[in-house]
Amino acid sequence: MSYKTKQINWSNRNLPNISCLPSTFVFDWTIGGLVAGSILAKSGFFAKLGVLLLKFWKIIAVGAVAIAAGIKKIFGSKKA
């Protein structure tokens, strides 16, 4: 029995053509990011985030160790 494999045309993958986007689209996102970042900096968001990280660093460290242990358990080598 012969199975035919589907041939994929790698030259046309139905990906969006970035060159067709208007330049104002990219400009708007860039300016929006800059404005949002400056508003967050002026409001003291990053200082408050730093205080929270200092306050809860032990909980964050325990969570990071737990995630690392889970990844090691999933992808670790199996002993026979």
Backbone as XML, in Angstrom:
<?xml version="1.0"?>
<chain id="A" units="angstrom">
  <residue number="1" name="MET">
    <atom name="N" x="0.840" y="-1.167" z="0.000"/>
    <atom name="CA" x="0.000" y="0.000" z="0.000"/>
    <atom name="C" x="0.894" y="1.241" z="0.000"/>
  </residue>
  <residue number="2" name="SER">
    <atom name="N" x="0.584" y="2.160" z="-0.846"/>
    <atom name="CA" x="1.407" y="3.344" z="-1.012"/>
    <atom name="C" x="0.681" y="4.556" z="-0.432"/>
  </residue>
  <residue number="3" name="TYR">
    <atom name="N" x="1.382" y="5.282" z="0.437"/>
    <atom name="CA" x="0.817" y="6.505" z="1.012"/>
    <atom name="C" x="1.478" y="7.702" z="0.356"/>
  </residue>
  <residue number="4" name="LYS">
    <atom name="N" x="0.659" y="8.642" z="-0.071"/>
    <atom name="CA" x="1.199" y="9.856" z="-0.659"/>
    <atom name="C" x="1.355" y="10.905" z="0.437"/>
  </residue>
  <residue number="5" name="THR">
    <atom name="N" x="2.496" y="11.513" z="0.467"/>
    <atom name="CA" x="2.723" y="12.563" z="1.452"/>
    <atom name="C" x="2.362" y="13.908" z="0.855"/>
  </residue>
  <residue number="6" name="LYS">
    <atom name="N" x="1.843" y="14.764" z="1.678"/>
    <atom name="CA" x="1.450" y="16.088" z="1.225"/>
    <atom name="C" x="2.703" y="16.945" z="1.071"/>
  </residue>
  <residue number="7" name="GLN">
    <atom name="N" x="2.861" y="17.546" z="-0.075"/>
    <atom name="CA" x="4.002" y="18.407" z="-0.299"/>
    <atom name="C" x="3.670" y="19.815" z="0.179"/>
  </residue>
  <residue number="8" name="ILE">
    <atom name="N" x="4.609" y="20.398" z="0.885"/>
    <atom name="CA" x="4.421" y="21.732" z="1.440"/>
    <atom name="C" x="5.197" y="22.718" z="0.588"/>
  </residue>
  <residue number="9" name="ASN">
    <atom name="N" x="4.528" y="23.763" z="0.173"/>
    <atom name="CA" x="5.177" y="24.821" z="-0.585"/>
    <atom name="C" x="5.771" y="25.800" z="0.422"/>
  </residue>
  <residue number="10" name="TRP">
    <atom name="N" x="7.079" y="25.698" z="0.658"/>
    <atom name="CA" x="7.724" y="26.510" z="1.687"/>
    <atom name="C" x="7.889" y="27.961" z="1.264"/>
  </residue>
  <residue number="11" name="SER">
    <atom name="N" x="7.732" y="28.253" z="-0.020"/>
    <atom name="CA" x="7.887" y="29.640" z="-0.455"/>
    <atom name="C" x="6.651" y="30.478" z="-0.123"/>
  </residue>
  <residue number="12" name="ASN">
    <atom name="N" x="5.494" y="29.849" z="0.071"/>
    <atom name="CA" x="4.267" y="30.575" z="0.401"/>
    <atom name="C" x="3.627" y="29.915" z="1.614"/>
  </residue>
  <residue number="13" name="ARG">
    <atom name="N" x="3.906" y="30.418" z="2.793"/>
    <atom name="CA" x="3.412" y="29.808" z="4.033"/>
    <atom name="C" x="2.243" y="30.578" z="4.622"/>
  </residue>
  <residue number="14" name="ASN">
    <atom name="N" x="1.626" y="31.440" z="3.861"/>
    <atom name="CA" x="0.503" y="32.245" z="4.324"/>
    <atom name="C" x="0.842" y="33.072" z="5.555"/>
  </residue>
  <residue number="15" name="LEU">
    <atom name="N" x="2.065" y="33.548" z="5.609"/>
    <atom name="CA" x="2.481" y="34.418" z="6.694"/>
    <atom name="C" x="2.132" y="35.854" z="6.341"/>
  </residue>
  <residue number="16" name="PRO">
    <atom name="N" x="1.827" y="36.672" z="7.339"/>
    <atom name="CA" x="1.510" y="38.066" z="7.016"/>
    <atom name="C" x="2.727" y="38.780" z="6.441"/>
  </residue>
  <residue number="17" name="ASN">
    <atom name="N" x="2.486" y="39.591" z="5.477"/>
    <atom name="CA" x="3.552" y="40.349" z="4.838"/>
    <atom name="C" x="3.743" y="41.634" z="5.623"/>
  </residue>
  <residue number="18" name="ILE">
    <atom name="N" x="4.855" y="41.744" z="6.326"/>
    <atom name="CA" x="5.092" y="42.899" z="7.184"/>
    <atom name="C" x="5.308" y="44.151" z="6.355"/>
  </residue>
  <residue number="19" name="SER">
    <atom name="N" x="5.804" y="43.980" z="5.160"/>
    <atom name="CA" x="6.070" y="45.155" z="4.336"/>
    <atom name="C" x="4.783" y="45.850" z="3.890"/>
  </residue>
  <residue number="20" name="CYS">
    <atom name="N" x="3.626" y="45.168" z="3.985"/>
    <atom name="CA" x="2.388" y="45.793" z="3.555"/>
    <atom name="C" x="1.771" y="46.643" z="4.664"/>
  </residue>
  <residue number="21" name="LEU">
    <atom name="N" x="2.311" y="46.576" z="5.889"/>
    <atom name="CA" x="1.785" y="47.394" z="6.969"/>
    <atom name="C" x="2.177" y="48.845" z="6.767"/>
  </residue>
  <residue number="22" name="PRO">
    <atom name="N" x="1.270" y="49.750" z="7.039"/>
    <atom name="CA" x="1.655" y="51.158" z="6.924"/>
    <atom name="C" x="2.686" y="51.522" z="7.980"/>
  </residue>
  <residue number="23" name="SER">
    <atom name="N" x="3.564" y="52.442" z="7.641"/>
    <atom name="CA" x="4.624" y="52.810" z="8.568"/>
    <atom name="C" x="4.061" y="53.478" z="9.818"/>
  </residue>
  <residue number="24" name="THR">
    <atom name="N" x="2.873" y="54.074" z="9.712"/>
    <atom name="CA" x="2.278" y="54.707" z="10.893"/>
    <atom name="C" x="1.878" y="53.673" z="11.926"/>
  </residue>
  <residue number="25" name="PHE">
    <atom name="N" x="1.591" y="52.439" z="11.492"/>
    <atom name="CA" x="1.231" y="51.375" z="12.434"/>
    <atom name="C" x="2.387" y="51.108" z="13.397"/>
  </residue>
  <residue number="26" name="VAL">
    <atom name="N" x="3.573" y="50.940" z="12.857"/>
    <atom name="CA" x="4.752" y="50.689" z="13.684"/>
    <atom name="C" x="5.071" y="51.922" z="14.522"/>
  </residue>
  <residue number="27" name="PHE">
    <atom name="N" x="4.938" y="53.082" z="13.921"/>
    <atom name="CA" x="5.194" y="54.329" z="14.622"/>
    <atom name="C" x="4.256" y="54.488" z="15.816"/>
  </residue>
  <residue number="28" name="ASP">
    <atom name="N" x="2.981" y="54.184" z="15.634"/>
    <atom name="CA" x="2.007" y="54.316" z="16.720"/>
    <atom name="C" x="2.349" y="53.403" z="17.887"/>
  </residue>
  <residue number="29" name="TRP">
    <atom name="N" x="2.732" y="52.148" z="17.594"/>
    <atom name="CA" x="3.081" y="51.225" z="18.672"/>
    <atom name="C" x="4.355" y="51.671" z="19.395"/>
  </residue>
  <residue number="30" name="THR">
    <atom name="N" x="5.304" y="52.212" z="18.671"/>
    <atom name="CA" x="6.552" y="52.667" z="19.287"/>
    <atom name="C" x="6.300" y="53.852" z="20.199"/>
  </residue>
  <residue number="31" name="ILE">
    <atom name="N" x="5.569" y="54.829" z="19.700"/>
    <atom name="CA" x="5.263" y="56.012" z="20.508"/>
    <atom name="C" x="4.393" y="55.626" z="21.695"/>
  </residue>
  <residue number="32" name="GLY">
    <atom name="N" x="3.456" y="54.725" z="21.488"/>
    <atom name="CA" x="2.603" y="54.274" z="22.593"/>
    <atom name="C" x="3.409" y="53.613" z="23.698"/>
  </residue>
  <residue number="33" name="GLY">
    <atom name="N" x="4.390" y="52.816" z="23.320"/>
    <atom name="CA" x="5.247" y="52.179" z="24.320"/>
    <atom name="C" x="6.085" y="53.179" z="25.086"/>
  </residue>
  <residue number="34" name="LEU">
    <atom name="N" x="6.594" y="54.163" z="24.368"/>
    <atom name="CA" x="7.396" y="55.196" z="25.040"/>
    <atom name="C" x="6.543" y="56.016" z="26.010"/>
  </residue>
  <residue number="35" name="VAL">
    <atom name="N" x="5.343" y="56.365" z="25.596"/>
    <atom name="CA" x="4.456" y="57.148" z="26.459"/>
    <atom name="C" x="4.054" y="56.329" z="27.688"/>
  </residue>
  <residue number="36" name="ALA">
    <atom name="N" x="3.699" y="55.062" z="27.475"/>
    <atom name="CA" x="3.308" y="54.222" z="28.603"/>
    <atom name="C" x="4.464" y="54.031" z="29.580"/>
  </residue>
  <residue number="37" name="GLY">
    <atom name="N" x="5.672" y="53.838" z="29.064"/>
    <atom name="CA" x="6.837" y="53.681" z="29.934"/>
    <atom name="C" x="7.142" y="54.929" z="30.727"/>
  </residue>
  <residue number="38" name="SER">
    <atom name="N" x="6.997" y="56.085" z="30.100"/>
    <atom name="CA" x="7.263" y="57.325" z="30.838"/>
    <atom name="C" x="6.198" y="57.584" z="31.895"/>
  </residue>
  <residue number="39" name="ILE">
    <atom name="N" x="4.953" y="57.230" z="31.597"/>
    <atom name="CA" x="3.884" y="57.401" z="32.604"/>
    <atom name="C" x="4.134" y="56.475" z="33.789"/>
  </residue>
  <residue number="40" name="LEU">
    <atom name="N" x="4.529" y="55.231" z="33.523"/>
    <atom name="CA" x="4.822" y="54.298" z="34.609"/>
    <atom name="C" x="6.012" y="54.775" z="35.436"/>
  </residue>
  <residue number="41" name="ALA">
    <atom name="N" x="7.008" y="55.322" z="34.791"/>
    <atom name="CA" x="8.182" y="55.804" z="35.522"/>
    <atom name="C" x="7.829" y="57.013" z="36.378"/>
  </residue>
  <residue number="42" name="LYS">
    <atom name="N" x="7.023" y="57.919" z="35.847"/>
    <atom name="CA" x="6.653" y="59.120" z="36.598"/>
    <atom name="C" x="5.736" y="58.785" z="37.772"/>
  </residue>
  <residue number="43" name="SER">
    <atom name="N" x="4.918" y="57.750" z="37.634"/>
    <atom name="CA" x="4.006" y="57.400" z="38.715"/>
    <atom name="C" x="4.693" y="56.598" z="39.823"/>
  </residue>
  <residue number="44" name="GLY">
    <atom name="N" x="5.931" y="56.180" z="39.603"/>
    <atom name="CA" x="6.659" y="55.431" z="40.630"/>
    <atom name="C" x="6.356" y="53.947" z="40.612"/>
  </residue>
  <residue number="45" name="PHE">
    <atom name="N" x="5.867" y="53.451" z="39.507"/>
    <atom name="CA" x="5.510" y="52.038" z="39.412"/>
    <atom name="C" x="6.717" y="51.138" z="39.625"/>
  </residue>
  <residue number="46" name="PHE">
    <atom name="N" x="7.844" y="51.502" z="39.021"/>
    <atom name="CA" x="9.030" y="50.654" z="39.125"/>
    <atom name="C" x="9.598" y="50.646" z="40.540"/>
  </residue>
  <residue number="47" name="ALA">
    <atom name="N" x="9.472" y="51.757" z="41.256"/>
    <atom name="CA" x="9.915" y="51.794" z="42.656"/>
    <atom name="C" x="9.034" y="50.899" z="43.514"/>
  </residue>
  <residue number="48" name="LYS">
    <atom name="N" x="7.732" y="50.936" z="43.265"/>
    <atom name="CA" x="6.809" y="50.076" z="44.017"/>
    <atom name="C" x="7.050" y="48.604" z="43.694"/>
  </residue>
  <residue number="49" name="LEU">
    <atom name="N" x="7.352" y="48.326" z="42.435"/>
    <atom name="CA" x="7.650" y="46.949" z="42.045"/>
    <atom name="C" x="8.922" y="46.453" z="42.740"/>
  </residue>
  <residue number="50" name="GLY">
    <atom name="N" x="9.932" y="47.323" z="42.852"/>
    <atom name="CA" x="11.160" y="46.957" z="43.552"/>
    <atom name="C" x="10.921" y="46.674" z="45.022"/>
  </residue>
  <residue number="51" name="VAL">
    <atom name="N" x="10.070" y="47.476" z="45.658"/>
    <atom name="CA" x="9.747" y="47.252" z="47.069"/>
    <atom name="C" x="9.035" y="45.918" z="47.249"/>
  </residue>
  <residue number="52" name="LEU">
    <atom name="N" x="8.115" y="45.588" z="46.350"/>
    <atom name="CA" x="7.417" y="44.307" z="46.438"/>
    <atom name="C" x="8.369" y="43.131" z="46.220"/>
  </residue>
  <residue number="53" name="LEU">
    <atom name="N" x="9.303" y="43.281" z="45.285"/>
    <atom name="CA" x="10.266" y="42.204" z="45.054"/>
    <atom name="C" x="11.160" y="41.995" z="46.269"/>
  </residue>
  <residue number="54" name="LEU">
    <atom name="N" x="11.553" y="43.077" z="46.922"/>
    <atom name="CA" x="12.357" y="42.934" z="48.135"/>
    <atom name="C" x="11.565" y="42.317" z="49.276"/>
  </residue>
  <residue number="55" name="LYS">
    <atom name="N" x="10.294" y="42.630" z="49.333"/>
    <atom name="CA" x="9.461" y="42.122" z="50.411"/>
    <atom name="C" x="9.178" y="40.622" z="50.248"/>
  </residue>
  <residue number="56" name="PHE">
    <atom name="N" x="8.949" y="40.198" z="49.012"/>
    <atom name="CA" x="8.535" y="38.811" z="48.779"/>
    <atom name="C" x="9.606" y="37.988" z="48.062"/>
  </residue>
  <residue number="57" name="TRP">
    <atom name="N" x="10.887" y="38.305" z="48.251"/>
    <atom name="CA" x="11.925" y="37.603" z="47.523"/>
    <atom name="C" x="12.020" y="36.139" z="47.933"/>
  </residue>
  <residue number="58" name="LYS">
    <atom name="N" x="11.718" y="35.816" z="49.188"/>
    <atom name="CA" x="11.798" y="34.419" z="49.635"/>
    <atom name="C" x="10.732" y="33.566" z="48.957"/>
  </residue>
  <residue number="59" name="ILE">
    <atom name="N" x="9.526" y="34.110" z="48.848"/>
    <atom name="CA" x="8.444" y="33.374" z="48.198"/>
    <atom name="C" x="8.755" y="33.182" z="46.711"/>
  </residue>
  <residue number="60" name="ILE">
    <atom name="N" x="9.313" y="34.209" z="46.091"/>
    <atom name="CA" x="9.680" y="34.122" z="44.677"/>
    <atom name="C" x="10.784" y="33.081" z="44.487"/>
  </residue>
  <residue number="61" name="ALA">
    <atom name="N" x="11.745" y="33.044" z="45.401"/>
    <atom name="CA" x="12.845" y="32.076" z="45.309"/>
    <atom name="C" x="12.334" y="30.647" z="45.465"/>
  </residue>
  <residue number="62" name="VAL">
    <atom name="N" x="11.417" y="30.423" z="46.420"/>
    <atom name="CA" x="10.850" y="29.084" z="46.612"/>
    <atom name="C" x="10.080" y="28.657" z="45.363"/>
  </residue>
  <residue number="63" name="GLY">
    <atom name="N" x="9.334" y="29.585" z="44.769"/>
    <atom name="CA" x="8.605" y="29.272" z="43.541"/>
    <atom name="C" x="9.540" y="28.937" z="42.387"/>
  </residue>
  <residue number="64" name="ALA">
    <atom name="N" x="10.640" y="29.658" z="42.277"/>
    <atom name="CA" x="11.609" y="29.385" z="41.217"/>
    <atom name="C" x="12.255" y="28.010" z="41.399"/>
  </residue>
  <residue number="65" name="VAL">
    <atom name="N" x="12.564" y="27.654" z="42.640"/>
    <atom name="CA" x="13.144" y="26.336" z="42.918"/>
    <atom name="C" x="12.132" y="25.238" z="42.596"/>
  </residue>
  <residue number="66" name="ALA">
    <atom name="N" x="10.867" y="25.464" z="42.933"/>
    <atom name="CA" x="9.831" y="24.471" z="42.645"/>
    <atom name="C" x="9.651" y="24.282" z="41.139"/>
  </residue>
  <residue number="67" name="ILE">
    <atom name="N" x="9.678" y="25.377" z="40.394"/>
    <atom name="CA" x="9.544" y="25.273" z="38.940"/>
    <atom name="C" x="10.750" y="24.550" z="38.348"/>
  </residue>
  <residue number="68" name="ALA">
    <atom name="N" x="11.950" y="24.852" z="38.840"/>
    <atom name="CA" x="13.157" y="24.182" z="38.352"/>
    <atom name="C" x="13.116" y="22.689" z="38.657"/>
  </residue>
  <residue number="69" name="ALA">
    <atom name="N" x="12.632" y="22.324" z="39.855"/>
    <atom name="CA" x="12.533" y="20.903" z="40.213"/>
    <atom name="C" x="11.520" y="20.183" z="39.330"/>
  </residue>
  <residue number="70" name="GLY">
    <atom name="N" x="10.413" y="20.858" z="39.020"/>
    <atom name="CA" x="9.414" y="20.250" z="38.140"/>
    <atom name="C" x="9.943" y="20.037" z="36.739"/>
  </residue>
  <residue number="71" name="ILE">
    <atom name="N" x="10.697" y="21.012" z="36.233"/>
    <atom name="CA" x="11.281" y="20.872" z="34.898"/>
    <atom name="C" x="12.320" y="19.761" z="34.889"/>
  </residue>
  <residue number="72" name="LYS">
    <atom name="N" x="13.098" y="19.667" z="35.956"/>
    <atom name="CA" x="14.107" y="18.604" z="36.040"/>
    <atom name="C" x="13.436" y="17.236" z="36.113"/>
  </residue>
  <residue number="73" name="LYS">
    <atom name="N" x="12.315" y="17.155" z="36.824"/>
    <atom name="CA" x="11.596" y="15.880" z="36.937"/>
    <atom name="C" x="11.018" y="15.456" z="35.598"/>
  </residue>
  <residue number="74" name="ILE">
    <atom name="N" x="10.525" y="16.420" z="34.837"/>
    <atom name="CA" x="9.918" y="16.093" z="33.548"/>
    <atom name="C" x="10.983" y="15.734" z="32.513"/>
  </residue>
  <residue number="75" name="PHE">
    <atom name="N" x="12.044" y="16.541" z="32.429"/>
    <atom name="CA" x="13.039" y="16.360" z="31.389"/>
    <atom name="C" x="14.308" y="15.650" z="31.855"/>
  </residue>
  <residue number="76" name="GLY">
    <atom name="N" x="14.369" y="15.250" z="33.107"/>
    <atom name="CA" x="15.569" y="14.600" z="33.622"/>
    <atom name="C" x="15.745" y="13.205" z="33.055"/>
  </residue>
  <residue number="77" name="SER">
    <atom name="N" x="16.944" y="12.671" z="33.192"/>
    <atom name="CA" x="17.211" y="11.341" z="32.668"/>
    <atom name="C" x="16.584" y="10.293" z="33.594"/>
  </residue>
  <residue number="78" name="LYS">
    <atom name="N" x="16.121" y="9.226" z="32.963"/>
    <atom name="CA" x="15.495" y="8.125" z="33.708"/>
    <atom name="C" x="16.557" y="7.074" z="34.024"/>
  </residue>
  <residue number="79" name="LYS">
    <atom name="N" x="16.626" y="6.690" z="35.264"/>
    <atom name="CA" x="17.579" y="5.654" z="35.669"/>
    <atom name="C" x="16.923" y="4.291" z="35.555"/>
  </residue>
  <residue number="80" name="ALA">
    <atom name="N" x="17.648" y="3.343" z="35.024"/>
    <atom name="CA" x="17.098" y="2.013" z="34.795"/>
    <atom name="C" x="17.091" y="1.175" z="36.035"/>
  </residue>
</chain>
